[in-house]
Amino acid sequence: MAKYSINLLQPELIAKQPTWTLARVVSLWVFVFIAMLLWLTWSHYQLNDSKKQVAKSTLAKEAIVTQQMTLESQVASNKADTALVEQLATVKLLFKNKQLLHQQLTDTSSTHAAGFSAAMTELSQYHHRDISLKQVTISGNYIRFSGVAHTPESVPLWLAAFEQSTFLSGHVFSHFTLQENDQKLTEFVISSRQQTGKEQ
């Protein structure tokens, strides 16, 4: 006997599966939690690494500053005393002047005249520490000095001392020139009178 059946369950009557099930929501939250945990771990690692680099940079900077201060202290301690430098310059100038006078006194071509020898002796006797003679010329009544002075005012003071000398006193130094050179020293030329012709 044939059976006849009718399907009364229409497709629209079948219950649809929901898109967001509990399992899917839980899985999504687990995934987000794991991702956040990984991101926090990576951020914490980068932060610690940055802190280490900053600490290293700070230590390096402090070391450089300390080294700079040490070097500055060493440089300051190695600087020569100004007074000692000036004293050394004076001693060098005096020694140079003494050498010049010694050469003049021991030069047989120039010391044949007793007057020249006497003049050299008095120049050595009335030596001024700020005066360095370069050339001394004596020819009869003509006397000429040329040299270098530390200060312009030291030249007149040096000449004033000749009033007490035996040979140089009484000479009138009518020719007097001063000029500052590149080393800030005063070059001077003094003569008792203008010599006719070329000066020796």
trRosetta pair geometry for C-beta under 8 A, 3 or more apart (Angstrom, degrees):
i j d omega theta_ij theta_ji phi_ij phi_ji
9 13 5.7 -131 -162 78 64 127
9 14 6.9 72 165 -66 106 84
10 13 4.7 93 61 -1 77 108
10 14 7.9 -132 99 -18 46 79
11 14 5.8 -44 -160 11 43 113
17 21 7.6 -32 174 -62 94 119
18 21 5.8 132 82 -74 99 70
19 24 7.8 -88 146 71 53 164
20 24 5.7 -131 -145 81 50 124
20 25 5.7 61 -179 -59 97 99
21 24 4.7 94 52 8 77 102
21 25 7.0 -143 93 -5 39 87
22 25 5.8 -55 -146 37 31 110
22 26 6.2 30 156 -18 65 107
23 26 5.8 -56 -148 38 29 110
23 27 6.2 31 153 -20 64 108
24 27 5.6 -54 -146 36 32 112
24 28 6.3 33 154 -21 65 104
25 28 5.7 -53 -149 35 31 111
25 29 6.4 28 154 -16 64 105
26 29 5.8 -56 -148 38 31 109
26 30 6.3 33 153 -20 65 106
27 30 5.7 -54 -149 36 31 112
27 31 6.4 32 153 -20 65 105
28 31 5.7 -55 -150 35 32 111
28 32 6.3 29 154 -16 66 105
29 32 5.7 -52 -143 38 33 109
29 33 6.1 37 155 -22 65 107
30 33 5.7 -54 -146 36 29 113
30 34 6.4 29 155 -18 64 105
31 34 5.9 -55 -149 36 29 109
31 35 6.3 28 153 -18 64 107
32 35 5.7 -56 -147 38 32 111
32 36 6.2 31 155 -18 66 107
33 36 5.8 -55 -146 38 29 109
33 37 6.2 31 153 -21 63 108
34 37 5.6 -54 -148 35 30 114
34 38 6.4 30 154 -18 64 104
35 38 5.8 -54 -149 37 30 109
35 39 6.3 30 153 -18 65 107
36 39 5.6 -55 -145 38 32 112
36 40 6.2 32 156 -19 66 106
37 40 5.8 -53 -146 37 29 110
37 41 6.3 31 153 -20 63 106
38 41 5.6 -54 -148 35 31 113
38 42 6.3 28 155 -16 65 107
39 42 5.8 -56 -147 39 30 109
39 43 6.2 30 155 -18 65 108
40 43 5.7 -55 -143 39 30 111
40 44 6.2 33 156 -21 65 107
41 44 5.8 -55 -148 36 28 111
41 45 6.5 29 152 -20 63 106
42 45 5.6 -53 -149 34 32 113
42 46 6.4 30 154 -16 65 105
43 46 5.8 -54 -147 38 32 109
43 47 6.2 35 153 -22 65 106
44 47 5.6 -52 -146 35 31 114
44 48 6.4 30 156 -17 64 105
45 48 5.9 -55 -149 37 29 109
45 49 6.3 29 153 -18 64 108
46 49 5.6 -55 -146 38 32 112
46 50 6.3 34 154 -21 66 105
47 50 5.7 -54 -148 35 30 111
47 51 6.4 32 152 -20 63 105
48 51 5.6 -52 -148 35 33 113
48 52 6.5 35 152 -21 64 103
49 52 5.7 -52 -151 33 33 113
49 53 6.5 32 152 -17 65 104
50 53 5.7 -54 -149 37 34 110
50 54 6.3 34 153 -19 66 105
51 54 5.7 -53 -146 37 32 111
51 55 6.3 34 153 -21 65 105
52 55 5.6 -54 -148 35 31 112
52 56 6.4 31 153 -18 64 105
53 56 5.7 -52 -147 36 32 111
53 57 6.3 33 153 -19 65 106
54 57 5.7 -55 -147 38 31 111
54 58 6.3 34 153 -22 65 105
55 58 5.7 -53 -148 35 30 112
55 59 6.4 30 154 -17 64 105
56 59 5.8 -55 -148 37 31 110
56 60 6.3 30 154 -18 65 107
57 60 5.7 -55 -146 38 31 111
57 61 6.2 33 154 -21 65 106
58 61 5.7 -54 -147 36 30 111
58 62 6.3 29 154 -17 64 106
59 62 5.7 -54 -147 37 31 110
59 63 6.3 33 153 -21 64 105
60 63 5.6 -54 -149 35 32 113
60 64 6.4 31 153 -19 65 104
61 64 5.7 -54 -149 35 32 110
61 65 6.3 31 153 -18 66 105
62 65 5.7 -53 -145 37 32 111
62 66 6.2 34 154 -20 65 106
63 66 5.7 -54 -148 37 30 112
63 67 6.3 30 154 -18 64 107
64 67 5.7 -55 -147 38 31 111
64 68 6.2 34 153 -22 65 106
65 68 5.6 -53 -147 35 31 113
65 69 6.4 30 154 -18 64 105
66 69 5.8 -55 -149 37 30 109
66 70 6.3 32 152 -20 64 106
67 70 5.6 -54 -148 36 32 113
67 71 6.3 30 155 -18 66 105
68 71 5.8 -55 -147 37 30 109
68 72 6.2 30 155 -18 65 107
69 72 5.7 -53 -145 38 31 111
69 73 6.3 33 154 -21 64 106
70 73 5.7 -56 -151 35 29 112
70 74 6.4 28 152 -18 65 106
71 74 5.6 -54 -147 37 33 111
71 75 6.2 33 154 -19 67 104
72 75 5.7 -52 -145 37 32 111
72 76 6.2 32 155 -19 64 106
73 76 5.7 -54 -146 37 30 111
73 77 6.3 25 156 -16 64 108
74 77 5.8 -58 -146 39 30 107
74 78 6.2 22 157 -16 65 112
75 78 5.8 -64 -146 40 29 107
75 79 6.9 47 152 -43 62 92
76 79 5.9 -36 -157 2 35 116
80 84 5.9 -117 174 79 95 115
80 85 5.2 102 119 -60 124 104
81 84 4.1 78 71 8 101 109
81 85 6.8 -169 90 -11 51 82
82 85 5.6 -53 -148 34 33 112
82 86 6.4 30 155 -15 66 105
83 86 5.9 -55 -149 39 31 108
83 87 6.2 32 152 -19 65 108
84 87 5.5 -54 -144 39 33 113
84 88 6.2 36 155 -22 66 104
85 88 5.7 -53 -148 35 29 111
85 89 6.5 31 152 -19 63 104
86 89 5.6 -52 -149 35 33 112
86 90 6.4 35 152 -20 65 104
87 90 5.6 -53 -150 35 33 112
87 91 6.4 33 152 -19 65 104
88 91 5.6 -53 -147 36 33 111
88 92 6.3 34 153 -20 66 104
89 92 5.7 -53 -148 36 31 112
89 93 6.3 32 153 -19 64 106
90 93 5.7 -55 -148 37 31 111
90 94 6.2 31 153 -18 66 106
90 129 5.6 19 -166 167 107 117
90 130 7.8 -44 -124 -82 94 59
91 94 5.7 -54 -146 38 31 111
91 95 6.2 31 155 -20 65 107
92 95 5.7 -55 -145 37 29 111
92 96 6.3 31 154 -20 64 106
93 96 5.7 -53 -148 35 30 112
93 97 6.4 29 154 -18 64 106
93 129 7.0 93 92 175 116 65
93 130 7.5 13 126 -130 153 28
93 132 5.1 -105 -166 -65 92 121
93 150 7.4 -25 -112 -56 173 106
94 97 5.7 -56 -149 37 31 111
94 98 6.3 32 153 -20 65 106
94 127 7.6 94 -139 147 86 133
94 129 5.7 -28 -77 -136 109 79
95 98 5.6 -52 -147 36 32 112
95 99 6.4 36 152 -21 64 103
96 99 5.7 -52 -151 33 32 113
96 100 6.5 33 151 -20 64 104
96 132 5.7 12 94 -142 116 124
97 100 5.6 -52 -150 34 34 112
97 101 6.4 32 153 -16 66 105
97 127 6.4 133 131 -152 138 125
97 131 7.0 84 -109 103 148 66
97 132 4.8 -126 -72 -125 100 66
97 133 6.0 87 -138 25 91 79
98 101 5.7 -54 -147 39 32 109
98 102 6.2 35 153 -22 65 106
98 124 7.7 75 -121 -131 69 100
98 127 7.9 15 -76 -125 75 165
99 102 5.6 -55 -148 35 30 113
99 103 6.4 32 154 -19 65 103
100 103 5.8 -53 -151 34 31 110
100 104 6.4 30 152 -18 64 106
100 132 7.5 113 6 -175 147 76
100 133 5.6 -171 112 81 146 88
100 134 7.2 -100 -133 -115 151 26
101 104 5.6 -54 -148 37 34 112
101 105 6.1 28 155 -17 67 108
101 120 6.1 145 -159 -170 86 96
101 123 6.4 -166 -116 101 118 111
101 124 5.0 123 179 -82 154 101
101 127 7.7 -72 -46 -86 154 126
101 133 7.3 79 -63 55 83 127
102 105 5.8 -57 -144 40 30 107
102 106 6.0 9 163 -3 66 114
103 106 6.3 -67 -137 48 25 96
103 107 6.0 39 159 -41 64 106
104 107 5.9 -47 -145 15 26 116
104 110 6.3 -76 -160 97 67 145
104 111 7.5 120 153 -62 60 103
104 120 5.2 -170 114 -119 118 132
104 136 6.0 32 -127 43 151 125
105 111 6.2 67 -159 -85 38 143
105 117 6.8 84 -135 -133 78 76
105 120 5.0 172 -80 138 87 148
105 121 7.7 92 -107 -65 123 66
105 124 7.9 0 -51 -39 136 139
106 111 7.5 -22 -106 -5 3 147
107 110 4.3 31 100 26 117 108
107 111 6.0 133 75 -11 64 98
108 111 6.3 -67 -121 48 29 95
108 112 6.9 58 173 -60 61 85
109 112 7.2 -29 -164 -21 21 108
110 116 6.1 -137 155 153 78 153
111 116 5.8 -144 -118 98 48 116
111 117 5.0 73 -156 -75 96 95
111 120 7.4 -47 -105 8 104 148
112 116 7.7 42 51 40 48 132
113 116 4.5 86 73 3 99 103
113 117 7.1 -172 93 -5 54 85
113 138 7.5 -140 79 101 139 118
114 117 5.6 -58 -152 40 38 112
114 118 6.2 38 151 -21 70 106
115 118 5.7 -55 -147 37 31 110
115 119 6.3 33 154 -21 65 105
115 138 6.5 -154 118 147 105 141
115 167 6.6 150 -156 -151 73 127
116 119 5.6 -52 -148 35 32 112
116 120 6.4 32 154 -19 65 104
116 138 5.0 176 -100 62 85 136
117 120 5.8 -53 -149 35 32 111
117 121 6.5 35 151 -21 63 104
118 121 5.6 -53 -150 33 33 114
118 122 6.5 27 154 -13 66 105
118 166 7.3 -79 174 85 121 109
118 167 4.5 142 125 -62 114 150
119 122 5.9 -59 -149 40 32 105
119 123 6.2 35 152 -22 66 106
119 136 7.3 171 124 170 122 134
119 138 5.7 151 28 -67 165 154
119 143 7.4 -163 -139 -125 148 121
119 167 5.2 -125 -80 116 65 143
119 168 6.3 102 -130 -64 84 95
120 123 5.5 -50 -144 35 32 114
120 124 6.4 32 155 -17 63 104
120 136 7.2 138 -90 98 83 162
121 124 5.9 -58 -155 37 29 110
121 125 6.3 29 149 -21 64 109
122 125 5.2 -52 -142 37 37 115
122 126 6.0 6 166 7 72 107
122 162 7.6 77 147 -128 123 79
122 165 4.5 78 -166 -147 136 127
122 166 6.7 -148 -85 40 136 77
122 167 5.4 -161 -5 40 148 108
122 168 5.6 -166 111 -5 146 113
123 126 6.6 -67 -135 54 24 86
123 127 6.8 62 153 -75 58 76
123 133 7.1 3 177 -28 135 159
123 136 7.0 -66 -66 -103 169 151
123 168 7.7 106 -64 -49 73 145
124 127 5.8 -11 -158 -42 33 113
125 165 7.5 139 77 -108 123 101
126 158 7.5 122 140 -166 99 70
126 161 4.4 163 -165 126 121 125
126 162 6.4 150 110 -79 167 57
126 164 7.5 153 -93 66 129 101
126 165 6.1 -75 -24 -66 143 116
126 168 8.0 -109 34 45 147 145
127 131 7.1 -153 -168 67 64 107
128 131 4.2 64 71 9 103 114
128 154 6.0 159 148 174 140 103
128 157 6.7 121 -121 102 147 97
128 158 4.1 -95 -8 -99 147 102
128 161 7.2 172 -60 7 104 146
130 149 5.5 47 138 -162 92 79
130 150 4.1 -91 -154 24 99 110
130 151 6.1 -29 -180 26 147 83
130 154 3.9 -80 92 -155 136 165
130 158 7.7 -131 69 -56 89 118
131 147 6.2 64 -179 108 81 142
131 148 7.8 153 -157 84 45 45
131 149 5.3 -17 -102 -101 64 87
131 154 6.2 -161 -55 134 85 115
131 155 7.0 117 -99 -98 111 59
131 158 4.9 65 -47 -93 151 156
132 147 5.2 -173 95 -179 51 113
132 148 4.8 -11 63 61 104 89
132 149 7.4 -177 22 -78 71 39
133 136 6.0 17 172 -51 136 98
133 145 6.2 -73 -127 -161 107 98
133 146 7.4 97 -158 78 68 41
133 147 4.0 -80 -114 -78 35 139
134 146 5.3 -53 62 106 103 86
134 147 4.7 166 0 -103 78 60
134 148 6.8 71 -37 -13 111 85
135 144 7.5 -12 115 114 99 98
135 145 7.5 159 87 -156 61 37
135 146 4.6 9 51 52 99 104
135 147 7.4 -166 27 -62 57 71
136 144 7.4 157 -158 86 37 61
136 145 5.9 -2 -108 -107 72 70
137 142 7.2 -29 122 124 99 99
137 143 7.2 156 88 -156 63 36
137 144 4.2 0 56 55 107 105
137 145 8.0 -154 28 -65 71 34
137 199 6.8 138 70 179 172 94
137 200 5.1 150 -135 77 133 94
138 142 7.2 158 -154 90 37 63
138 143 5.4 3 -107 -108 77 74
138 144 7.8 -160 -67 27 42 66
139 142 4.6 -9 66 62 85 111
139 195 7.3 60 62 -120 128 134
139 200 6.8 105 -40 22 137 133
141 171 7.8 171 -172 -120 77 99
141 192 6.5 -122 151 104 74 142
141 193 7.1 21 118 19 101 126
142 191 6.8 -8 -168 -171 83 106
142 192 6.1 -169 -141 54 38 107
142 193 6.2 -93 -109 55 77 90
142 195 5.1 63 -145 -88 148 106
143 168 7.4 138 -161 -128 170 86
143 171 5.7 2 29 -167 139 158
143 173 7.6 -72 83 -95 105 89
143 191 6.6 168 89 -151 51 57
143 192 4.4 67 42 -19 88 118
144 189 7.2 -9 -170 -172 96 85
144 190 7.0 164 -152 89 49 50
144 191 4.1 -8 -102 -101 83 96
144 192 7.5 -104 -61 7 55 74
144 195 7.2 -55 -49 -22 132 128
144 199 6.3 111 -90 -161 177 125
145 188 7.6 7 110 109 94 100
145 189 7.4 170 89 -153 53 40
145 190 4.6 -2 56 59 97 99
145 191 7.5 -176 22 -74 58 51
146 187 7.7 11 -173 -179 87 88
146 188 6.9 -170 -141 95 51 55
146 189 4.7 -3 -103 -107 93 76
146 190 7.6 -179 -74 23 48 62
147 187 7.6 -161 108 -146 28 60
147 188 6.3 -10 62 57 66 88
148 181 7.4 -44 -122 8 112 135
148 185 4.9 25 -174 143 111 131
148 186 6.8 139 -162 76 59 49
148 187 5.6 -32 -101 -97 73 62
148 188 7.5 153 -102 16 23 79
149 152 6.7 114 92 -96 130 27
149 154 4.9 -178 -171 71 121 113
149 155 5.2 -101 -48 -58 164 90
149 158 7.7 -135 -107 -8 126 141
149 185 6.9 161 72 -179 38 87
149 186 4.5 -28 65 70 92 106
149 187 8.0 174 19 -83 74 16
149 188 5.9 27 -4 -7 114 123
150 154 6.1 53 53 4 83 153
150 185 6.5 -55 -111 -130 34 89
150 186 7.4 3 85 22 13 97
151 154 4.9 103 65 -12 84 103
151 186 6.6 36 168 0 12 132
152 155 6.3 -45 -173 12 47 111
152 178 5.4 59 -130 -168 106 153
152 186 4.8 165 -78 -107 66 161
153 156 6.4 -49 -163 36 51 103
153 157 6.6 49 146 -16 72 110
154 157 5.5 -60 -150 43 40 115
154 158 6.1 46 152 -27 71 105
155 158 5.7 -53 -149 32 30 112
155 159 6.5 26 155 -15 64 105
155 178 6.9 -152 14 -92 159 116
155 186 7.1 -107 -34 114 121 135
155 188 5.2 143 -109 -86 145 169
155 190 7.4 171 -176 -52 117 131
156 159 5.6 -56 -146 39 36 110
156 160 6.2 43 154 -29 67 102
157 160 5.6 -48 -147 27 32 116
157 161 7.2 39 153 -26 59 97
158 161 6.1 -51 -166 20 34 113
159 162 5.7 -39 -169 9 48 117
159 173 6.5 -92 -144 25 138 150
159 190 7.0 -155 -86 -151 127 162
160 163 6.3 -24 -180 -5 52 112
161 164 6.4 -50 -178 29 57 105
161 165 7.4 65 131 -32 71 101
162 165 4.9 -44 -156 16 57 122
162 168 4.3 -82 -158 114 114 122
162 169 5.9 175 147 -78 77 61
162 171 7.5 -53 145 47 141 102
163 169 5.5 79 -148 -119 31 106
164 169 7.0 -180 42 -71 10 129
165 168 4.4 23 88 45 142 96
165 169 5.0 173 69 -32 71 90
166 169 6.7 -36 -122 19 7 109
168 171 5.9 -66 -171 18 58 123
171 192 4.6 -69 -179 -115 110 125
172 192 6.2 94 70 -161 50 78
172 193 7.5 53 83 -62 89 86
173 176 6.1 80 135 -67 103 101
173 190 5.0 -3 -167 -180 135 102
173 191 6.6 143 -148 84 79 22
173 192 5.5 -64 -95 -98 55 48
174 191 7.4 -40 57 92 68 73
174 192 6.9 47 12 168 81 33
174 193 5.6 37 35 -103 121 55
174 194 7.3 -70 88 -24 115 77
175 189 7.2 -41 132 121 102 92
175 190 6.8 148 92 -157 72 36
175 191 4.2 0 60 54 121 95
175 192 7.8 -3 25 48 92 14
175 193 6.9 100 -11 -158 107 13
175 194 5.7 119 -61 -71 134 71
176 188 7.6 -19 -165 -166 70 102
176 189 7.7 170 -146 87 28 59
176 190 5.5 15 -108 -112 71 79
177 188 6.6 162 86 -151 57 55
177 189 4.8 6 52 50 103 96
177 190 8.0 -158 29 -68 61 49
178 186 5.5 -17 -164 -172 101 110
178 187 7.3 145 -158 78 48 49
178 188 5.2 -14 -101 -99 69 86
179 186 7.2 137 69 -158 30 61
179 187 5.0 -26 69 63 86 97
179 188 7.7 166 23 -79 66 42
180 184 6.4 -9 -172 -141 111 38
180 185 7.1 153 -149 78 65 27
180 186 5.8 -39 -93 -97 64 60
180 187 7.4 158 -106 14 12 80
181 184 7.4 -74 73 -6 63 14
181 185 5.5 -12 43 61 105 80
181 186 7.8 178 3 -100 82 12
181 187 5.3 77 -41 -25 108 114
191 194 6.9 98 98 -85 134 35
191 195 6.8 -96 -177 -20 149 94
191 199 7.8 -99 -89 -121 150 136
195 199 5.3 115 58 -96 133 81
